[in-house]
């Protein structure tokens, strides 16, 4: 059998062998490609000036083809420049016109709600309409004038007179208004409200006595 000292010692290679797939075309680290020196490689990779190689590498063939297809730019020398102050003025006028239109619409809605006559054949009307008719009724002299008020609002005069017996709008008594300053220092006015009949109501009540 012999002892272990008589056996031959195994020797390992001092450097790694290249892999089997590495061919002659694969340069090793630090090895220049075939046909090029280290100086030539350095010139191609970096340079203080744009060389033909750098220019060639930076070109975009698709971009150049698109530029060739578009051709030179045509400039319209008769085109008027856009002035920002004119644009701002036009925008301001547009918003002003819209605001005025909205205000006119709101005024029209308020007027219709206040003075729109009731549907024909119906003795129904808005509270604002009733207030306007009762205020106008306080200054009329006879029943014919009351009839004209009722006709303007398409309300039966007898219905108006019947309502006016129990409902009226508040009126301020002459000389009853009084001004004062509240606890917050604001000027206030207080007045006594009274019931005012139409002048022809008094004459009718007097003649009936």
Secondary structure, 3 states (H helix, E strand, C coil): CCCHHHCCCCCCCCCCCCCCCCCCCCCCCCCCCCCCCHHHHHHHHCCCCCCHHHHHHHCCHHHHHHHHHHCCCCCCCCCCCCCHHHHHHHHHHHHHHHHHHHHHHHHHHHHHHHHCCCCCCCCCCCHHHHHHHHHHHCCCCCHHHHHHHHHHCCCCHHHHHHHHCCCCCCEECCCCCEEEECCCCCEEEECCEECCCCHHHHHHHHHHC
